[in-house]
Amino acid sequence: MTKIFIGLMSGTSLDGVDGVLVDFSDPQLRVLAHVNAPLSTALSDELLALNTPGANELHRAALAANALVRVYAHVVAQLLDLAGIQHTAVAAIGAHGQTVRHQPQSFDGTGYTLQLNNPALLAELTGIQVVADFRSRDVAAGGQGAPLVPAFHQSAFSQPDQTLAVLNLGGMSNLTVLGPSPAPASSAGDPASSFHGNDVLGFDCGPGNALMDAWCQQHIGQPFDADGAWAAAGRVHGELLAALLDEPYFAQSAPKSTGRDLFNVGWLTWKLEKFTSLAPVDVQATLTELTASVCATCVKRYGSESNTLIVCGGGVFNRHLMARLQALLPGVQVISSQAHGLPPLQVEAAAFAWLARNTLLNKTSNLEKVTGASGARILGAIYPA
């Protein structure tokens, strides 16, 4: 089997699709190409709307999935062109899909997680085998179905002599704490080599960029707060921050996962009911502090043995947010994943290439300690070319 895979990720930030072409031939994975494709405003708005119940949503969800997959196919074509290889050289595409509902263990005890996707269409458009639907098997086994990236984080970042923490700052934020690996980290290129789930913790901290982005879009007409400059111009409002932190999710113990089902504009509007006189810039400063505070608290509680926090995801480029994380974690070196060989926008996409390879090799990919599943499971459904 060829060791070249593609990973595709469109996250809760709804800002676009990241795709990577990854070569797993060597012990250390190599990203041969990376493409970021923005989503059209119409598609982004529809995907956001589908996070909440609405009219004719089954029909709309199916068409949105088709539209998203056409963006995926465009990204795949660009990756192949950049790398100068044929589609036949790729073993599979790992396509996560777009999460629009995440309700594991809810309602009937099993619950569900829903990622909009059409992997059959993606296989038709690209001529490449597709692996998709990574989360539902873990949910069926009693787990949260998320986060799934901690096993990849261990494979890519763990060190034999130290505990490390990895923070993904996407629309939501999630933390992985990696105990010292039993041998030099070399399993990124070889999923067959063992990783020790007992040495890994992982869970969703809470909001990442989603609330900050929504507030920017509403008040300054920008998709996000570039460099965190708007937030840096405001002042953190202590009472509002306390109200935002007064959310039961933050006090829950891991394993736990969350998404826009909880942390959405409706939640923020409810929290702001008593603070309508605040200047929008001060709300933005407080939302940024919320993300930094929640993440820093999780690092202190679960990753206190780590003196390094590796940060990935779009939040890395929010300099004010990164500065606040560093200020709240004075004994920890807060650095971009770039320093460990993977640029921050490539990490999650590479994780789904890695997960797809595990699927084809019949290797388990979930960590019971992370998701709460009853056991290790082979994840993903395969759609042949």
C-alpha positions in Angstrom: 0.0 0.0 0.0 1.3 3.4 -0.9 2.0 5.6 2.2 0.7 8.8 0.7 -2.5 10.1 2.2 -4.6 13.2 2.1 -6.3 14.7 5.2 -9.1 17.2 5.0 -10.5 19.3 7.8 -13.2 21.9 8.0 -13.5 22.9 11.6 -16.0 24.7 13.8 -14.5 28.1 12.9 -16.2 27.7 9.5 -13.4 29.8 7.9 -12.4 27.2 5.3 -11.0 23.8 4.4 -7.4 22.8 5.2 -6.0 19.9 3.2 -2.6 18.2 3.4 -0.8 15.6 1.3 1.2 13.5 3.7 3.9 10.9 3.1 4.2 8.3 5.9 7.1 6.5 4.3 9.6 7.8 6.9 9.3 7.5 10.7 8.6 11.2 10.8 5.7 12.1 8.6 6.3 14.6 5.8 3.7 17.1 4.6 4.2 17.3 0.8 1.6 20.0 0.2 -0.9 22.1 2.1 -3.9 24.0 0.7 -6.3 26.2 2.5 -9.5 27.0 0.6 -12.1 29.5 2.0 -15.7 28.6 2.2 -18.1 30.9 0.3 -20.2 33.2 2.5 -23.4 31.4 1.5 -22.0 27.9 2.4 -20.5 29.1 5.6 -23.7 30.8 6.6 -25.7 27.7 5.8 -23.4 25.4 7.7 -23.7 27.7 10.7 -27.5 27.8 10.4 -27.6 24.0 10.3 -26.1 23.9 13.8 -29.6 24.7 15.1 -33.0 23.3 14.1 -34.6 25.0 11.1 -37.1 24.6 8.3 -36.4 21.8 5.8 -33.1 21.1 7.4 -32.7 17.5 6.0 -32.9 18.8 2.5 -30.7 21.7 3.2 -28.1 19.6 5.0 -27.8 17.2 2.1 -27.2 20.0 -0.4 -24.7 21.7 2.0 -22.8 18.4 2.3 -22.6 18.2 -1.5 -21.4 21.8 -1.7 -18.8 21.2 1.0 -17.5 18.0 -0.8 -17.0 20.0 -4.0 -14.7 22.3 -2.0 -13.0 19.2 -0.7 -12.5 17.9 -4.2 -11.1 21.3 -5.3 -8.6 21.1 -2.5 -7.6 17.6 -3.4 -6.9 18.7 -7.0 -4.8 21.6 -5.8 -2.8 19.3 -3.5 -2.0 16.8 -6.3 -1.1 19.7 -8.7 1.3 21.3 -6.1 3.0 17.9 -5.4 3.1 16.9 -9.0 1.6 13.5 -8.4 -1.3 11.5 -9.9 -4.4 10.6 -7.9 -3.5 6.9 -8.2 -0.5 7.6 -5.9 -2.8 8.4 -3.0 -3.9 5.5 -0.8 -6.9 7.3 0.7 -8.4 10.6 1.7 -9.4 11.1 5.3 -12.3 13.5 5.3 -13.7 14.6 8.6 -16.8 16.5 7.4 -18.4 19.5 9.0 -19.8 19.0 12.5 -23.3 20.5 12.9 -24.6 18.6 15.9 -22.7 16.9 18.7 -24.8 15.2 21.3 -23.0 12.1 22.5 -24.5 10.1 25.4 -27.6 12.3 25.3 -31.3 11.5 25.0 -31.2 7.7 24.8 -27.9 7.1 26.4 -26.0 6.7 23.1 -26.8 10.0 21.5 -25.1 11.0 18.3 -22.6 13.2 16.5 -23.3 14.5 13.0 -20.7 15.6 10.5 -22.1 16.8 7.1 -20.2 15.0 4.4 -20.8 13.0 1.2 -17.8 10.7 1.0 -19.3 8.7 -1.9 -19.4 11.9 -4.0 -15.9 12.8 -3.0 -14.7 9.3 -4.1 -16.5 9.9 -7.5 -15.0 13.4 -8.0 -11.4 12.5 -7.1 -11.1 8.8 -8.1 -9.5 8.2 -4.7 -10.6 6.0 -1.9 -12.2 7.9 1.0 -12.3 7.2 4.7 -15.0 9.2 6.6 -17.4 9.1 9.6 -14.6 8.7 12.1 -16.6 9.7 15.2 -19.7 7.5 15.2 -18.1 4.2 16.1 -16.6 5.7 19.3 -20.1 7.1 20.2 -21.6 3.7 19.5 -19.1 2.2 22.0 -20.3 4.6 24.7 -17.8 7.4 24.0 -17.9 11.1 23.3 -16.6 10.6 19.7 -14.2 13.4 20.4 -11.6 14.5 20.6 -9.9 12.1 18.2 -6.6 14.0 17.7 -4.9 13.2 21.0 -3.6 9.8 19.6 -2.1 11.7 16.7 -0.7 14.3 19.0 1.1 11.6 20.8 2.4 10.1 17.6 3.6 13.4 16.3 4.8 15.3 19.4 5.5 13.0 22.3 9.0 13.0 23.8 10.7 10.2 25.8 11.9 12.4 28.6 9.1 14.9 29.3 5.4 15.6 29.6 4.0 17.9 26.9 0.7 19.6 26.5 -0.9 20.3 23.1 -3.6 22.9 22.7 -5.7 23.2 19.6 -7.3 26.6 19.2 -10.0 26.1 16.5 -13.6 27.2 16.8 -13.5 25.2 20.1 -10.4 24.5 22.1 -9.1 21.1 23.1 -6.2 20.0 25.2 -4.0 16.9 25.0 -1.6 16.0 27.8 1.2 13.6 26.7 3.1 11.7 29.2 6.7 10.7 28.4 6.8 8.2 25.5 8.5 4.9 26.3 10.8 5.4 23.3 11.9 8.3 21.0 8.8 9.6 19.2 8.8 7.9 15.8 5.3 6.5 15.4 3.9 9.4 13.3 5.0 7.6 10.2 4.1 4.1 11.4 0.6 3.7 13.0 1.5 0.0 13.6 3.9 1.0 16.3 2.2 1.1 19.7 1.1 4.2 21.5 0.1 4.0 25.1 -3.4 5.5 25.7 -2.8 5.4 29.5 -0.1 8.1 29.0 -2.5 10.5 27.2 -5.3 12.8 28.4 -7.5 14.8 26.1 -10.7 16.7 26.1 -12.4 19.9 24.9 -11.8 22.9 27.1 -14.6 25.0 25.8 -14.8 27.9 23.3 -11.8 28.7 21.2 -12.3 31.3 18.4 -16.0 30.8 17.7 -17.4 33.4 20.1 -14.7 35.9 19.4 -15.2 35.5 15.6 -19.0 35.8 15.9 -18.7 39.0 17.9 -16.3 40.5 15.4 -18.6 39.6 12.5 -21.5 41.3 14.3 -19.8 44.5 15.4 -16.9 45.3 13.1 -17.8 43.3 10.0 -14.7 41.3 10.0 -14.5 37.5 10.0 -12.1 37.4 12.9 -10.0 39.7 15.1 -6.7 39.9 13.2 -3.8 39.5 15.6 -6.3 40.1 18.4 -5.8 43.8 17.9 -9.4 44.7 18.6 -9.5 42.7 21.9 -6.1 44.2 22.9 -7.7 47.7 22.6 -10.4 46.8 25.1 -10.6 46.1 28.8 -11.6 42.8 30.4 -14.8 43.2 32.4 -14.5 41.2 35.5 -18.2 40.7 36.2 -18.9 39.6 32.6 -15.9 37.2 32.7 -17.2 35.7 35.9 -20.7 35.3 34.3 -19.2 33.6 31.3 -17.1 31.2 33.5 -20.3 30.3 35.4 -21.0 27.5 33.0 -21.4 23.9 34.3 -19.4 22.5 31.4 -16.2 24.1 32.7 -16.5 22.2 36.0 -17.1 18.8 34.4 -14.4 16.3 34.6 -12.9 14.7 31.5 -13.8 12.8 29.4 -15.9 15.6 27.9 -16.5 17.3 24.5 -18.5 20.2 23.3 -19.3 22.4 20.3 -21.7 25.0 19.0 -24.5 23.0 20.5 -23.6 24.8 23.7 -21.2 27.6 23.0 -23.0 29.6 20.3 -24.4 33.1 19.8 -27.6 32.2 21.7 -25.5 31.3 24.8 -23.5 34.5 24.5 -26.6 36.6 24.1 -28.0 35.0 27.3 -24.8 35.7 29.2 -24.8 39.3 28.0 -28.3 40.2 29.1 -27.1 42.0 32.2 -24.2 43.7 30.4 -25.9 45.5 27.5 -24.2 48.8 28.3 -20.7 47.4 27.8 -18.7 48.7 24.8 -18.3 46.0 22.1 -14.5 46.2 22.3 -14.6 45.4 26.0 -16.8 42.4 25.3 -14.3 41.2 22.8 -11.5 41.6 25.3 -13.5 39.6 27.8 -14.3 36.8 25.3 -10.6 36.5 24.5 -9.8 36.3 28.2 -12.5 33.7 28.5 -10.7 31.4 26.0 -7.3 32.1 27.5 -8.5 31.6 31.1 -10.4 28.3 30.4 -7.4 26.9 28.5 -4.9 28.0 31.1 -7.0 26.5 33.9 -7.1 23.1 32.0 -3.4 23.1 31.6 -2.8 23.8 35.3 -5.3 21.2 36.3 -4.4 18.4 34.0 -0.9 19.3 32.6 0.9 20.7 35.6 3.9 18.5 34.9 4.4 20.1 31.5 6.6 23.1 31.0 5.8 23.3 27.3 2.4 24.1 25.7 2.4 23.4 21.9 -0.4 25.4 20.3 -2.0 24.7 16.9 -5.1 25.8 15.0 -6.0 29.3 13.8 -5.9 30.8 17.3 -2.1 30.7 17.1 -2.2 33.7 14.9 -4.1 35.7 17.5 -1.1 37.3 19.1 -3.1 38.9 21.9 -4.6 35.5 22.8 -1.2 33.8 22.7 0.2 36.6 24.9 -2.6 36.1 27.4 -2.0 32.4 27.5 1.6 33.0 28.3 0.8 35.5 31.0 -1.6 33.1 32.6 1.0 30.3 32.4 4.2 32.0 33.5 6.1 28.7 34.1 5.2 27.2 30.8 6.7 27.9 27.4 3.8 28.6 25.0 4.9 27.9 21.4 3.5 27.3 18.0 3.4 23.7 16.7 5.6 25.1 13.9 8.5 24.7 16.3 7.8 21.0 16.4 7.7 20.5 12.6 4.0 20.9 11.9 2.6 24.4 11.0 -0.5 25.1 13.1 -3.0 25.0 10.2 -1.7 21.5 9.1 -2.0 19.6 12.4 -5.7 18.6 12.4 -5.8 17.8 8.6 -2.7 15.7 9.1 -4.4 13.9 12.0 -7.2 12.8 9.7 -4.7 11.5 7.1 -3.2 9.5 10.0 -6.6 8.3 11.1 -7.4 7.2 7.6 -4.2 5.2 7.4 -5.0 3.5 10.7 -8.4 2.6 9.3 -6.9 0.9 6.2 -4.4 -0.9 8.4 -7.2 -2.1 10.8 -5.6 -0.2 13.7 -7.6 1.3 16.5 -7.4 5.1 16.8 -9.6 6.1 19.7 -8.3 6.3 23.3 -10.8 5.1 25.8 -9.3 7.4 28.5 -9.9 10.4 26.2 -13.4 9.6 24.8 -14.8 7.4 27.5 -15.6 4.6 25.0 -15.8 1.1 26.4 -12.8 0.0 24.4 -10.5 0.7 21.5 -12.1 0.7 18.1 -11.2 0.9 14.4 -12.7 4.1 13.3 -14.1 5.3 10.0 -16.1 4.0 7.0 -14.3 3.2 3.7 -15.7 4.3 0.3 -13.6 2.7 -2.4 -12.5 4.7 -5.4 
